[in-house]
Amino acid sequence: MPQNLKSDNPVSREPQPTLDPVDRALVRLLQESGRITLTELSRQVGMSPPGVSERLRRLEKAGVVTGYTAVVDPEHLGYRLRAFVRLATFQPLASRPALDRVLTRPEVVEAHHVVGEDCWIFKVLVRDTRHLEELLLAFAAVGTTTTSIVLSSPVDGRPLLPADELEEGEGEAP
């Protein structure tokens, strides 16, 4: 399992590293193809392999690159259904052991503690609706759920650009 070096706190107090054009290119290339060779990375950014290797080490140490992983197709592993489960806990402290059991379920591939009407949003992968029903029973020990089954995902795992590269108004409808 890849090491996840991300902080649980989305509001970091530490200064963000400054990325120059080469760092930005390396981050983009790694997100596009995690299996790209050091030689190919070097060729594409116009640096020597030792120079690129040092850049990657610095990006990892700074927490910009937090790990390397393989992306697999859930359907090929028998998970034919994706869903988002929103959970409103009964009593946050009293249900902690049950919540911990839910958080460690292998079907839960993402978990987000949020503010708003719900306390948690989970992305889950299950074999079928019967499997989803069994999983929702485990959630029921913690609180009430609202479930949305995913029909399709037109944007799934888009590579990130540094925030300062986004154009003003980018992403808005014309």
HELIX and SHEET records of a PDB file:
HELIX    1   1 PRO A   21  GLU A   32  1                                  12    
HELIX    2   2 LEU A   38  VAL A   45  1                                   8    
HELIX    3   3 PRO A   49  LYS A   61  1                                  13    
HELIX    4   4 PRO A   74  LEU A   77  5                                   4    
HELIX    5   5 ARG A   96  LEU A  103  1                                   8    
HELIX    6   6 THR A  129  ALA A  140  1                                  12    
HELIX    7   7 ALA A  163  GLU A  165  5                                   3    
SHEET    1   A 4 VAL A 108  HIS A 113  0                                        
SHEET    2   A 4 TRP A 120  VAL A 126 -1                                        
SHEET    3   A 4 LEU A  81  THR A  89 -1                                        
SHEET    4   A 4 GLY A 143  ILE A 149 -1                                        
END                                                                             
